[in-house]
């Protein structure tokens, strides 16, 4: 499998969202009658059910307590970053404003300084209780090295989902400098569902699933504010990554009868990208930049990745996405922009109707074609005028 790239070396051909298209079905369905619900399994309890299969990324420019509450009330799920400013500062709004106001050439150094402030464990519990007081599920994330400590605090504070997230997640992490997280034991001892990420391959995903998480995040480096692919040369385009990880999910389910959700994380700024992720096998998607555009987002139209403030090797940057509409508009419309970045749910249900899918599992069976011209064919005027599909 693969093509020769030189003597004795082959490379696989892989695909991203811009290189494929979905084929309309032989039967079409009223978009108002499709089922897009997403469920997260829980041990000894009924699954958590969400009306909207979209998560907001655990990034400081996207999610704070207020945003998490609003997202929850609209039927989705927002993940709060326990490594971020919300748990390092009692008054994070002042810190966020400094990031927004910083000059382009100074912002990375500023972020590095801001994130040197230690996480305050009492703020972890406080933020979770604030979200729960808003009447919605609370989901939080941390890096593997802090997962055991932060997971215990989060669970006691009433969190509903805990996300263990790193640039690349594997079960077999080797280190002589620090103790690696024993993922299987962690998932077993946590009373709430654990989501693990990020990964891109069949074998690594299968090994992670065997540790007992409720879901796996898919994607290395595709985020709008992430520079890992440039800094490290690392990543797999999201179409191929999602298909490969979904295959691992199906193989694991066939062998164990336990279903582990696949969540495509990053690389989706428009409704069409989200639809393609589901057709490639995703059960849900995690989005950052699209929600950074919401008036409710704490970044005020700016967005930066979780690894942006790394003290020695930043792998992200601050980008300006602009505040274009309310969170409700971005999820449900009415869309006031022409580029597909608003009414994401409407895009999902309409696409499902056109391919004849009644629910997400049927959507995952949609016919896919390789079509690198799909976004440019017949769109010359849009491209020249930078409108509609001619915008990036």
matplotlib code that plots the C-alpha trace (Angstrom):
import matplotlib.pyplot as plt

x = [0.0, 1.3, 3.5, 7.2, 8.7, 12.3, 14.5, 13.3, 10.7, 7.0, 4.4, 0.6, -1.6, -3.9, -6.8, -8.1, -11.6, -10.9, -10.0, -13.3, -17.0, -20.2, -22.4, -26.2, -28.3, -31.0, -33.5, -33.8, -35.2, -36.8, -33.9, -36.3, -36.8, -33.2, -31.7, -28.4, -28.2, -24.9, -24.5, -21.6, -21.6, -21.4, -20.7, -23.6, -25.8, -27.8, -25.6, -25.3, -27.2, -26.6, -29.0, -26.1, -23.0, -20.6, -18.1, -16.4, -12.6, -10.8, -9.1, -9.0, -10.1, -13.2, -14.5, -15.0, -17.8, -20.3, -19.7, -19.9, -23.3, -24.7, -23.3, -24.9, -28.3, -28.2, -27.7, -24.0, -20.9, -18.1, -14.8, -13.1, -9.3, -8.0, -4.5, -5.7, -6.3, -9.7, -7.9, -4.7, -6.4, -9.4, -10.1, -9.3, -11.1, -8.3, -5.7, -7.7, -7.9, -4.1, -3.8, -6.4, -4.6, -1.0, 0.9, 1.5, 5.2, 4.8, 1.8, 3.6, 6.0, 3.1, 1.3, 4.3, 4.5, 0.8, 0.8, 3.7, 1.3, 0.5, -2.9, -5.0, -6.7, -9.5, -10.3, -10.7, -13.5, -15.0, -15.2, -16.9, -19.4, -20.2, -20.9, -23.1, -24.9, -25.8, -27.8, -25.6, -23.1, -19.5, -16.6, -13.0, -9.6, -6.0, -2.7, -1.8, 0.8, -1.8, -4.8, -4.8, -4.7, -7.0, -9.3, -9.9, -10.6, -12.9, -14.8, -15.4, -16.5, -19.3, -17.7, -19.6, -16.8, -13.0, -10.8, -7.2, -5.7, -2.2, -0.6, -0.3, -1.8, -0.5, -0.9, 2.8, 4.4, 8.1, 9.7, 12.4, 11.8, 8.2, 5.7, 3.5, -0.3, -1.5, -4.4, -6.3, -6.1, -7.2, -10.2, -11.1, -10.9, -12.7, -16.4, -17.2, -16.6, -13.1, -12.3, -8.8, -6.9, -5.4, -4.6, -4.7, -4.0, -5.7, -3.3, -2.8, -6.6, -7.3, -4.8, -6.4, -9.9, -8.7, -8.0, -11.7, -12.4, -15.8, -14.5, -11.3, -10.3, -8.9, -6.5, -2.9, -2.2, -5.3, -6.6, -6.7, -4.4, -2.1, 1.3, 2.4, 2.5, 4.9, 7.0, 7.1, 6.2, 3.7, 0.1, -2.3, -5.1, -8.4, -10.3, -7.8, -7.3, -11.0, -11.6, -8.7, -9.8, -13.4, -12.2, -10.5, -13.8, -15.7, -13.1, -13.1, -16.9, -17.1, -14.7, -16.1, -19.6, -18.5, -18.9, -16.3, -17.2, -14.8, -14.7, -13.0, -11.1, -10.0, -9.7, -13.4, -14.3, -17.3, -20.5, -19.3, -16.2, -18.3, -20.6, -17.6, -16.2, -19.4, -19.5, -15.9, -17.0, -17.1, -19.8, -19.2, -16.9, -14.8, -14.6, -12.5, -12.2, -15.9, -16.9, -14.2, -16.3, -19.2, -20.0, -20.1, -16.5, -14.0, -11.3, -13.3, -12.7, -9.3, -8.2, -5.0, -4.1, -3.3, 0.3, 0.8, 2.3, 4.8, 7.8, 10.4, 8.7, 5.4, 3.1, 0.4, -0.3, -2.9, -5.2, -8.0, -11.2, -13.5, -16.8, -19.4, -22.5, -24.1, -23.4, -27.0, -26.5, -23.3, -25.1, -28.7, -28.7, -30.2, -26.9, -25.9, -22.7, -22.2, -19.2, -20.8, -19.5, -22.9, -25.9, -23.6, -26.5, -28.6, -25.7, -25.6, -29.3, -29.6, -26.7, -28.1, -31.4, -29.7, -27.7, -30.7, -29.3, -31.8, -29.2, -25.5, -24.7, -26.4, -24.6, -21.3, -22.1, -22.4, -20.6, -17.4, -15.5, -12.1, -12.8, -10.0, -11.9, -15.1, -14.6, -13.3, -15.3, -17.5, -16.6, -14.3, -16.4, -16.6, -12.8, -12.0, -14.4, -13.5, -17.1, -18.9, -16.7, -14.0, -13.2, -10.8]
y = [0.0, 3.4, 4.9, 5.0, 8.3, 7.2, 4.1, 1.6, 4.0, 4.2, 6.7, 6.4, 8.9, 10.6, 13.0, 16.1, 17.7, 19.9, 16.8, 14.8, 15.3, 13.5, 11.9, 12.6, 9.6, 7.8, 8.6, 12.1, 12.9, 15.9, 17.5, 18.2, 14.5, 13.3, 12.3, 13.8, 12.9, 11.8, 9.7, 9.2, 5.8, 5.7, 2.7, 1.7, 4.6, 5.7, 7.4, 11.1, 12.3, 15.5, 17.0, 18.5, 16.3, 19.2, 20.0, 23.3, 22.9, 23.2, 26.5, 29.7, 31.9, 29.7, 28.3, 29.9, 29.2, 31.5, 29.9, 26.4, 27.2, 28.7, 25.8, 23.3, 25.1, 24.8, 21.1, 20.8, 20.4, 22.8, 21.6, 23.8, 23.7, 23.0, 24.1, 27.5, 31.0, 30.1, 28.0, 30.1, 33.4, 34.5, 37.3, 35.7, 38.5, 40.9, 38.4, 37.6, 41.3, 41.6, 38.8, 40.4, 43.8, 42.5, 43.3, 40.5, 40.3, 40.2, 38.0, 34.6, 35.9, 37.3, 34.0, 32.2, 34.6, 34.3, 30.5, 30.4, 31.2, 27.9, 26.3, 26.8, 23.6, 25.5, 27.3, 23.9, 23.0, 26.5, 26.6, 23.2, 24.2, 27.4, 25.4, 22.9, 25.8, 26.8, 23.6, 21.9, 19.1, 20.0, 18.7, 19.6, 18.6, 18.3, 16.9, 13.3, 14.3, 16.1, 13.9, 11.8, 14.8, 17.0, 14.1, 13.4, 17.1, 17.4, 14.3, 15.4, 18.8, 17.2, 17.1, 14.9, 14.2, 14.3, 14.7, 13.6, 15.5, 15.9, 16.6, 12.8, 10.2, 6.6, 3.9, 3.2, 6.5, 6.1, 8.6, 8.5, 12.1, 11.7, 9.0, 8.2, 8.0, 4.4, 5.0, 1.7, 2.2, 5.8, 5.0, 2.1, 4.2, 7.3, 7.2, 9.5, 9.0, 9.7, 11.0, 10.5, 12.3, 13.0, 10.2, 9.5, 5.9, 2.5, 0.7, 3.4, 4.1, 0.4, 0.3, 3.4, 1.9, -1.2, 1.0, 1.8, 5.4, 6.5, 8.3, 9.1, 12.5, 12.3, 14.9, 16.0, 19.5, 20.5, 23.3, 26.8, 28.1, 25.1, 25.1, 21.6, 20.6, 23.4, 23.1, 19.3, 18.2, 16.0, 15.0, 13.1, 14.9, 14.6, 12.6, 9.7, 10.0, 9.8, 6.9, 4.9, 5.6, 4.8, 1.5, 0.8, 1.7, -0.8, -3.5, -3.0, -3.0, -6.2, -7.9, -6.6, -5.2, -2.0, 1.1, 3.9, 7.2, 8.8, 12.6, 14.4, 17.3, 20.3, 21.3, 22.1, 25.8, 25.4, 23.3, 21.2, 20.1, 19.0, 17.0, 15.3, 14.4, 12.5, 10.8, 9.6, 7.9, 10.5, 10.2, 13.8, 16.7, 19.1, 22.6, 25.7, 28.5, 28.4, 29.0, 31.6, 33.8, 33.8, 36.9, 34.8, 33.5, 34.8, 35.6, 38.5, 37.3, 35.9, 32.3, 30.5, 26.9, 25.0, 24.6, 28.2, 29.3, 26.3, 27.7, 26.2, 25.2, 26.9, 25.0, 27.5, 31.1, 33.7, 34.3, 36.8, 35.2, 38.1, 38.0, 37.4, 36.3, 34.7, 31.2, 30.3, 31.7, 29.6, 26.5, 27.0, 30.2, 32.2, 32.6, 36.1, 35.2, 33.4, 31.2, 28.3, 29.2, 29.7, 27.3, 24.2, 22.1, 23.2, 22.1, 18.7, 18.0, 19.3, 17.2, 14.1, 14.7, 14.9, 11.8, 9.9, 9.3, 9.1, 9.2, 9.5, 5.8, 5.9, 9.2, 7.4, 5.1, 7.9, 7.4, 9.5, 10.5, 12.0, 15.4, 18.0, 20.4, 20.3, 23.7, 25.5, 24.1, 26.9, 29.2, 31.6, 34.7, 33.8, 33.3, 36.6, 38.5, 36.7, 35.8, 32.6, 29.6, 32.0, 32.9, 31.0]
z = [0.0, -0.9, -3.6, -4.1, -3.0, -3.6, -3.4, -0.9, 0.6, 0.1, 1.4, 1.6, -0.2, 2.3, 2.0, 3.7, 3.6, 0.5, -1.6, -1.2, -1.8, -0.6, -3.2, -3.0, -2.2, -4.2, -1.5, 0.2, 3.6, 5.2, 7.1, 10.0, 10.4, 10.8, 14.1, 15.0, 18.7, 20.2, 23.3, 25.7, 27.5, 31.3, 33.5, 35.6, 34.3, 31.3, 28.6, 28.5, 25.5, 23.5, 20.9, 19.0, 18.2, 18.3, 21.1, 21.6, 21.9, 25.3, 24.3, 26.3, 23.4, 22.9, 26.2, 29.6, 32.2, 30.5, 27.1, 28.5, 30.0, 26.8, 24.7, 27.1, 27.0, 23.2, 23.3, 22.7, 24.9, 25.6, 27.2, 29.7, 29.7, 33.2, 32.1, 31.0, 32.4, 33.9, 36.5, 36.8, 37.5, 39.7, 37.2, 33.8, 31.9, 32.6, 31.3, 28.2, 27.3, 27.5, 25.0, 22.7, 22.9, 22.4, 19.3, 16.8, 17.5, 21.3, 21.8, 22.0, 24.7, 26.6, 26.5, 27.7, 30.6, 31.4, 31.4, 33.9, 36.6, 38.4, 38.2, 41.4, 42.4, 44.2, 40.9, 39.2, 41.6, 41.5, 37.7, 37.5, 40.1, 38.2, 35.1, 37.0, 38.6, 35.1, 34.7, 32.0, 31.9, 32.8, 30.7, 31.5, 30.1, 31.2, 29.9, 30.8, 33.4, 35.5, 34.7, 37.9, 40.2, 38.2, 37.4, 41.1, 41.8, 38.8, 39.7, 43.3, 42.1, 39.9, 36.4, 34.0, 31.5, 31.8, 28.7, 28.7, 25.8, 24.3, 20.9, 20.4, 22.7, 22.9, 25.5, 25.6, 26.5, 27.5, 29.9, 32.5, 33.6, 34.9, 35.6, 32.6, 33.0, 33.2, 31.0, 31.6, 35.3, 35.1, 32.9, 35.3, 38.5, 37.1, 37.8, 35.0, 31.2, 30.0, 26.5, 25.2, 22.4, 20.1, 17.7, 13.9, 13.3, 13.4, 15.7, 18.2, 18.4, 19.0, 21.9, 23.4, 23.1, 24.9, 28.0, 28.4, 27.3, 26.2, 23.2, 21.3, 19.7, 16.2, 14.8, 15.0, 13.9, 11.8, 14.1, 12.7, 15.5, 15.6, 14.0, 14.9, 11.3, 10.5, 13.7, 13.9, 10.4, 12.1, 11.2, 9.0, 7.0, 8.8, 6.2, 6.2, 10.0, 10.7, 8.4, 9.9, 13.5, 12.7, 11.3, 14.7, 16.4, 14.3, 14.7, 18.5, 18.6, 16.6, 19.0, 22.3, 21.7, 23.4, 21.3, 21.6, 19.9, 17.4, 17.6, 14.8, 16.3, 14.3, 10.7, 10.3, 9.9, 7.6, 7.6, 4.7, 6.5, 9.5, 7.2, 5.6, 9.0, 9.9, 6.5, 7.1, 10.3, 13.1, 15.8, 16.9, 16.0, 18.1, 16.7, 17.8, 15.3, 14.3, 18.0, 18.5, 16.2, 18.6, 20.6, 23.7, 23.2, 25.8, 23.1, 21.6, 18.1, 18.7, 19.1, 20.1, 20.5, 23.7, 22.9, 21.8, 25.2, 25.4, 27.3, 24.9, 21.6, 20.9, 18.5, 17.9, 17.2, 17.9, 15.0, 14.5, 13.3, 14.2, 16.1, 13.4, 15.3, 18.3, 19.4, 18.5, 15.0, 14.5, 15.6, 14.3, 12.2, 10.7, 8.9, 8.0, 6.2, 2.9, 3.7, 5.6, 9.0, 10.6, 11.1, 11.4, 12.6, 9.6, 7.3, 9.0, 8.8, 5.3, 4.1, 5.8, 4.1, 0.7, 1.1, 2.6, 6.1, 8.9, 11.7, 12.3, 11.7, 8.3, 7.6, 8.2, 5.2, 2.7, -0.6, -0.8, -3.9, -4.4, -5.9, -5.5, -7.8, -5.7, -4.1, -7.2, -10.1, -11.5, -8.6, -10.4, -9.7, -6.0, -5.8, -7.6, -5.4, -2.2, -1.4, -0.5, -1.4, -2.5, 1.1, 3.3]

ax = plt.figure().add_subplot(projection="3d")
ax.plot(x, y, z, "-o")
ax.set_aspect("equal")
plt.show()
